[in-house]
Amino acid sequence: MAGAVIGLGLLGYLLDRKLETAPALLLAGLMLGLVVGFYDLWRAMFPPQDRP
């Protein structure tokens, strides 16, 4: 979870610096990182069950 938040936040920060759109892409990256992180957490807590 932390890797997704840090990675996408860093990507948003770097794009903000390059495109001079601060803090829009940083916030978007952090939000997307949270969504991806919680999705991974959900999948770890509730793995898919095979149905016959």
Number of C-alpha atoms within 10 A of each C-alpha: 14 12 12 19 20 15 14 23 22 16 16 23 23 15 18 17 13 10 10 12 13 15 13 13 22 21 16 16 22 21 15 17 21 20 15 18 17 16 13 14 13 11 11 10 9 9 9 8 6 5 4 3
